[in-house]
Amino acid sequence: MNNFSKKSLDKSAFVWYIILMKENMKKNNLPIIGKIQDLNNEANKLFCEEVMMPMVTFAVTIMFVAIILDYGFQLIEAIDILTL
């Protein structure tokens, strides 16, 4: 087998691969990597809804309470200084 026929064999295999991928995309029969990616996307959505949003809500609530307490104590201290 000379180099020319080997290159053409590689090229024809590549062409067949591209044709098969196009057919798979038409049928939505994803290869295993596509199925793993879809599973990962679903897991990310679930993580965002079930874990991330409550965690962010809790963190924002704690920050809000801390800021309100800080402003309250600053106001009490300012009133104390002004009334002396």
C-alpha positions in Angstrom: 0.0 0.0 0.0 1.6 3.3 -1.0 1.2 6.6 0.8 -1.4 7.9 -1.7 -3.9 5.1 -1.1 -3.3 5.3 2.7 -4.1 9.0 2.7 -7.2 8.5 0.6 -8.3 5.7 2.9 -7.9 8.1 5.9 -9.8 10.7 4.0 -12.7 8.4 3.1 -12.9 7.2 6.7 -13.2 10.8 7.8 -15.9 11.5 5.2 -17.8 8.5 6.4 -17.5 9.7 10.0 -18.9 13.1 9.0 -21.8 11.5 7.1 -22.6 9.3 10.1 -22.4 12.3 12.5 -24.9 14.2 10.3 -27.2 11.3 10.2 -27.0 11.0 14.0 -27.8 14.7 14.4 -30.8 14.3 12.1 -32.1 11.4 14.2 -31.1 13.0 17.5 -29.2 9.8 18.3 -26.4 11.4 20.1 -23.1 9.6 20.6 -22.2 8.7 24.2 -20.4 12.0 24.8 -23.6 13.9 23.8 -25.7 11.8 26.1 -23.2 12.5 29.0 -23.4 16.2 28.2 -27.2 16.1 28.3 -27.0 14.3 31.6 -24.6 16.9 32.9 -26.8 19.8 31.7 -29.8 18.3 33.6 -27.7 17.8 36.7 -26.5 21.4 36.5 -30.1 22.6 36.2 -31.1 20.5 39.2 -28.1 21.8 41.2 -29.0 25.3 40.4 -32.6 24.9 41.4 -32.2 22.7 44.5 -28.9 23.8 46.0 -27.7 27.1 44.5 -30.8 29.2 44.9 -31.5 28.4 48.5 -27.9 28.9 49.4 -27.8 32.3 47.7 -31.1 33.2 49.3 -29.7 32.3 52.8 -26.5 34.1 52.2 -28.3 37.3 51.1 -30.6 37.1 54.1 -27.6 36.8 56.5 -25.9 39.7 54.8 -29.0 41.8 55.0 -29.4 41.1 58.7 -25.8 41.9 59.4 -26.0 45.2 57.5 -29.2 46.2 59.4 -27.6 45.3 62.8 -24.5 47.2 61.9 -26.5 50.3 60.9 -28.6 50.0 64.0 -25.6 49.9 66.3 -24.0 52.8 64.4 -27.2 54.8 64.9 -27.3 53.9 68.6 -23.7 55.0 69.0 -24.3 58.2 67.0 -27.3 59.1 69.2 -25.3 58.3 72.3 -22.5 60.7 71.2 -25.0 63.5 70.2 -26.8 63.3 73.5 -23.7 63.6 75.7 
